[in-house]
């Protein structure tokens, strides 16, 4: 099983997204310690899956698209309408929301793997 699963058209579907759709990475609320113990295995994955499914159920009637689902970390990447974003912001299943944007490498770091987060 892979760590990342791409889900191109799960949810509202790309065709239903209005202009102004926003790409975000959502930090899901899971039981304490579940995201901190990778060795926990199946219980951790089940907690992440339950939180993700609960959030997607809240979004079921709103235009949205799942762009990435992660099995081992409590995050999901979404493309949402402004209305769907308001639901995500109020969800009890969400710890935090960050923009999902491409970022440029940091100059002078000596590695091509250093990135900054853009607001």
Backbone as JSON, one array per atom type, in Angstrom:
{
  "sequence": "XXXXXXXXXXXXXXXXXXXXXXXXXXXXXXXXXXXXXXXXXXXXXXXXXXXXXXXXXXXXXXXXXXXXXXXXXXXXXXXXXXXXXXXXXXXXXXXXXXXXXXXXXXXXXXXXXXXXXXX",
  "N": [[0.84, -1.18, 0.0], [0.58, 2.22, -0.83], [1.98, 5.33, 0.45], [0.86, 7.68, -0.39], [-2.13, 8.45, -2.02], [-3.53, 9.3, -5.02], [-6.45, 11.03, -5.77], [-8.17, 11.9, -8.1], [-10.88, 12.68, -8.93], [-12.57, 12.44, -6.76], [-15.24, 13.24, -4.56], [-16.76, 16.41, -5.07], [-15.95, 16.76, -7.68], [-13.95, 17.84, -10.42], [-15.1, 19.3, -12.55], [-17.21, 20.61, -11.37], [-16.16, 22.6, -9.82], [-16.12, 25.99, -8.99], [-15.01, 29.14, -10.49], [-12.27, 30.58, -8.77], [-11.69, 28.59, -6.98], [-9.93, 27.06, -4.29], [-6.79, 25.76, -3.36], [-5.86, 23.65, -0.79], [-4.13, 22.29, 2.08], [-5.15, 20.13, 4.48], [-4.99, 19.63, 7.91], [-5.81, 16.92, 9.74], [-7.85, 16.09, 12.58], [-6.99, 13.67, 14.82], [-7.08, 10.91, 17.19], [-5.21, 11.55, 20.17], [-1.74, 11.2, 19.89], [-1.85, 9.41, 17.74], [-0.83, 10.34, 15.3], [1.78, 10.6, 15.93], [3.07, 8.22, 16.27], [4.39, 6.31, 14.16], [4.89, 3.58, 14.15], [2.6, 2.49, 15.09], [0.93, 1.64, 13.12], [-1.76, -0.08, 11.69], [-3.92, 0.83, 13.51], [-3.4, 3.6, 13.59], [-3.67, 4.29, 10.85], [-6.37, 3.67, 10.51], [-7.57, 5.57, 12.2], [-6.87, 7.95, 10.91], [-8.15, 7.54, 8.46], [-10.86, 7.48, 9.3], [-11.21, 10.13, 10.25], [-10.71, 11.57, 7.89], [-12.77, 10.59, 6.21], [-15.0, 11.5, 7.65], [-14.71, 14.29, 7.43], [-14.91, 14.56, 4.62], [-17.51, 13.68, 4.3], [-18.89, 15.8, 5.47], [-18.42, 17.65, 3.5], [-19.81, 16.72, 1.35], [-22.01, 17.81, -0.15], [-20.94, 20.03, -1.26], [-19.01, 21.87, -3.71], [-15.98, 20.37, -4.37], [-12.7, 18.86, -4.55], [-10.7, 16.06, -4.0], [-7.3, 16.1, -3.91], [-5.05, 14.8, -2.96], [-4.62, 12.0, -0.82], [-3.39, 10.92, 2.25], [-2.03, 8.12, 3.84], [-0.45, 7.57, 6.09], [-0.04, 9.88, 7.5], [-1.86, 12.52, 9.13], [-3.3, 14.18, 7.07], [-4.96, 15.8, 4.31], [-5.17, 16.74, 0.95], [-6.93, 19.23, -0.69], [-9.07, 20.71, -3.17], [-11.1, 23.37, -3.05], [-14.26, 25.07, -3.11], [-15.02, 28.52, -2.25], [-17.19, 28.41, -0.45], [-17.11, 25.74, 0.44], [-14.65, 25.83, 1.73], [-15.28, 27.35, 3.99], [-16.79, 25.5, 5.41], [-14.83, 23.56, 5.93], [-13.14, 25.07, 7.57], [-14.71, 25.3, 9.88], [-15.02, 22.73, 10.74], [-15.05, 20.1, 13.15], [-13.23, 18.12, 12.74], [-10.91, 19.15, 11.83], [-7.67, 20.36, 12.36], [-5.93, 22.27, 11.37], [-5.33, 24.47, 8.53], [-3.58, 24.9, 5.55], [-2.25, 26.78, 2.79], [-2.01, 25.17, -0.38], [0.52, 25.28, -2.31], [2.92, 25.74, -4.93], [6.34, 26.11, -4.23], [9.39, 28.0, -4.22], [12.82, 26.89, -4.38], [15.08, 27.46, -1.63], [17.56, 29.84, -1.99], [21.11, 29.35, -1.8], [21.21, 27.3, 0.08], [22.42, 24.96, -0.46], [21.2, 22.64, -1.14], [18.77, 20.98, -3.11], [16.44, 20.38, -1.96], [15.32, 22.06, -0.1], [12.71, 24.14, 0.89], [10.44, 26.93, 0.97], [7.47, 27.99, 2.6], [4.8, 29.56, 1.08], [2.63, 32.26, 1.81]],
  "CA": [[0.0, 0.0, 0.0], [1.42, 3.42, -0.91], [1.72, 6.36, 1.45], [0.03, 8.71, -1.01], [-3.08, 8.01, -3.04], [-4.13, 10.42, -5.75], [-7.88, 10.85, -5.96], [-8.47, 12.99, -9.0], [-12.24, 13.19, -9.04], [-13.42, 12.1, -5.62], [-15.91, 14.41, -4.02], [-17.59, 17.19, -5.97], [-15.49, 16.62, -9.05], [-13.28, 19.02, -10.95], [-15.98, 20.07, -13.41], [-18.16, 21.37, -10.57], [-15.49, 23.66, -9.07], [-16.33, 27.32, -9.57], [-13.82, 29.99, -10.52], [-11.91, 30.99, -7.42], [-11.45, 27.44, -6.12], [-8.72, 27.24, -3.49], [-6.08, 24.52, -3.04], [-5.43, 23.67, 0.61], [-3.75, 21.05, 2.76], [-5.91, 20.12, 5.73], [-4.46, 18.79, 8.99], [-6.97, 16.27, 10.34], [-7.83, 15.79, 14.02], [-7.04, 12.24, 15.12], [-6.84, 10.72, 18.62], [-3.9, 11.95, 20.67], [-0.66, 10.25, 19.71], [-1.97, 8.58, 16.54], [0.05, 10.84, 14.23], [3.15, 10.67, 16.43], [3.62, 6.88, 16.42], [4.27, 5.59, 12.89], [4.92, 2.14, 14.39], [1.26, 2.06, 15.49], [0.42, 0.91, 11.96], [-3.18, -0.12, 11.32], [-4.8, 1.72, 14.28], [-3.16, 4.97, 13.13], [-4.28, 4.44, 9.53], [-7.82, 3.66, 10.68], [-7.96, 6.86, 12.78], [-6.73, 8.94, 9.84], [-9.22, 7.28, 7.5], [-12.14, 7.91, 9.9], [-11.25, 11.6, 10.26], [-10.82, 12.02, 6.5], [-14.12, 10.28, 5.73], [-15.94, 12.39, 8.32], [-14.61, 15.61, 6.8], [-15.46, 14.48, 3.26], [-18.96, 13.58, 4.45], [-19.35, 17.18, 5.7], [-18.28, 18.39, 2.24], [-20.47, 15.97, 0.28], [-22.91, 18.61, -1.0], [-20.22, 21.24, -1.68], [-18.0, 21.64, -4.76], [-14.63, 20.14, -3.89], [-11.99, 17.75, -5.18], [-9.57, 15.56, -3.23], [-6.14, 15.99, -4.79], [-4.16, 13.79, -2.37], [-4.94, 11.43, 0.48], [-2.21, 10.34, 2.86], [-2.41, 7.04, 4.73], [0.36, 7.49, 7.3], [-0.03, 11.17, 8.19], [-3.25, 13.0, 9.18], [-3.5, 15.31, 6.18], [-5.6, 15.56, 3.03], [-5.07, 17.91, 0.08], [-8.22, 19.48, -1.32], [-9.38, 21.91, -3.94], [-12.44, 23.66, -2.54], [-14.91, 26.35, -3.4], [-15.02, 29.36, -1.03], [-18.21, 27.91, 0.48], [-16.59, 24.51, 1.04], [-13.58, 26.22, 2.65], [-15.91, 27.76, 5.25], [-17.16, 24.26, 6.12], [-13.58, 22.98, 6.41], [-12.67, 25.92, 8.68], [-15.55, 25.09, 11.06], [-15.16, 21.31, 11.04], [-14.35, 19.59, 14.34], [-12.24, 17.15, 12.28], [-9.77, 19.89, 11.26], [-6.75, 21.02, 13.29], [-5.38, 23.44, 10.7], [-5.42, 24.55, 7.07], [-2.48, 25.64, 4.94], [-2.38, 26.84, 1.33], [-1.27, 24.16, -1.14], [1.1, 26.06, -3.39], [4.3, 25.46, -5.29], [7.27, 27.05, -3.61], [10.7, 28.03, -4.83], [13.9, 26.46, -3.5], [15.8, 28.5, -0.91], [18.9, 30.01, -2.53], [22.23, 29.3, -0.89], [21.12, 26.27, 1.11], [23.26, 23.84, -0.85], [20.4, 21.46, -1.44], [17.59, 21.26, -3.93], [15.27, 19.91, -1.23], [14.87, 23.06, 0.88], [11.63, 24.94, 0.35], [9.74, 27.82, 1.87], [6.01, 27.99, 2.45], [4.31, 30.88, 0.71], [1.31, 32.5, 2.41]],
  "C": [[0.89, 1.24, 0.0], [1.04, 4.42, 0.17], [0.76, 7.41, 0.89], [-0.88, 8.07, -2.03], [-3.65, 9.24, -3.71], [-5.59, 10.08, -6.0], [-8.4, 11.98, -6.82], [-9.88, 13.52, -8.98], [-13.14, 12.75, -7.92], [-14.09, 13.37, -5.12], [-16.73, 15.09, -5.09], [-17.19, 17.07, -7.42], [-14.97, 17.93, -9.6], [-14.23, 19.9, -11.77], [-16.93, 20.97, -12.61], [-17.5, 22.52, -9.81], [-15.69, 25.0, -9.75], [-15.01, 28.06, -9.7], [-13.52, 30.45, -9.09], [-11.71, 29.83, -6.46], [-10.06, 27.58, -5.5], [-8.12, 25.87, -3.2], [-5.53, 24.63, -1.62], [-4.95, 22.28, 1.04], [-4.36, 21.13, 4.15], [-5.27, 19.14, 6.71], [-5.67, 18.23, 9.74], [-6.76, 16.02, 11.83], [-7.98, 14.27, 14.18], [-6.77, 12.07, 16.62], [-5.4, 11.04, 19.0], [-2.88, 10.84, 20.49], [-0.72, 9.44, 18.42], [-1.03, 9.04, 15.44], [1.5, 10.83, 14.65], [3.81, 9.3, 16.52], [3.47, 6.11, 15.12], [4.26, 4.08, 13.08], [3.55, 1.6, 14.79], [0.55, 1.34, 14.34], [-1.06, 1.05, 11.73], [-4.07, 0.78, 12.17], [-4.64, 3.18, 13.86], [-3.84, 5.21, 11.79], [-5.8, 4.49, 9.63], [-8.31, 4.99, 11.25], [-7.91, 7.96, 11.73], [-7.87, 8.77, 8.84], [-10.58, 7.74, 8.04], [-12.27, 9.43, 9.87], [-11.43, 12.14, 8.85], [-12.23, 11.78, 5.96], [-15.17, 11.18, 6.37], [-15.9, 13.79, 7.7], [-15.22, 15.58, 5.4], [-16.98, 14.32, 3.28], [-19.56, 14.98, 4.67], [-19.34, 17.98, 4.41], [-19.1, 17.8, 1.1], [-21.33, 16.81, -0.65], [-22.22, 19.86, -1.56], [-19.24, 20.91, -2.8], [-16.61, 21.51, -4.14], [-14.02, 18.98, -4.67], [-10.84, 17.35, -4.26], [-8.41, 15.42, -4.2], [-5.12, 14.99, -4.28], [-4.73, 13.31, -1.03], [-3.68, 10.74, 0.98], [-2.66, 9.29, 3.87], [-1.71, 7.12, 6.08], [0.46, 8.8, 8.07], [-1.44, 11.77, 8.11], [-3.47, 14.29, 8.37], [-4.27, 14.85, 4.95], [-5.48, 16.86, 2.24], [-6.38, 18.03, -0.7], [-8.17, 20.69, -2.23], [-10.84, 22.2, -3.62], [-12.96, 25.0, -3.05], [-14.82, 27.21, -2.13], [-16.04, 28.88, 0.0], [-17.74, 26.65, 1.19], [-15.47, 24.83, 2.03], [-14.16, 26.65, 3.99], [-16.33, 26.54, 6.07], [-15.92, 23.61, 6.71], [-13.08, 23.75, 7.63], [-13.44, 25.66, 9.98], [-15.61, 23.63, 11.51], [-14.41, 20.92, 12.31], [-13.27, 18.58, 13.98], [-10.96, 17.82, 11.78], [-8.98, 20.58, 12.36], [-6.22, 22.31, 12.67], [-5.5, 23.32, 9.19], [-4.26, 25.4, 6.57], [-2.73, 25.72, 3.44], [-1.53, 25.75, 0.69], [-0.73, 24.87, -2.37], [2.51, 25.58, -3.68], [5.18, 26.52, -4.66], [8.63, 26.94, -4.28], [11.76, 27.52, -3.86], [14.56, 27.66, -2.83], [17.18, 28.65, -1.52], [19.95, 29.91, -1.44], [22.16, 28.23, 0.18], [21.97, 25.06, 0.78], [22.5, 22.57, -1.14], [19.19, 21.87, -2.27], [16.31, 20.86, -3.21], [14.76, 20.88, -0.19], [13.84, 23.96, 0.22], [11.08, 25.88, 1.42], [8.25, 27.71, 1.61], [5.6, 29.41, 2.13], [2.93, 31.08, 1.3], [0.23, 32.56, 1.37]]
}
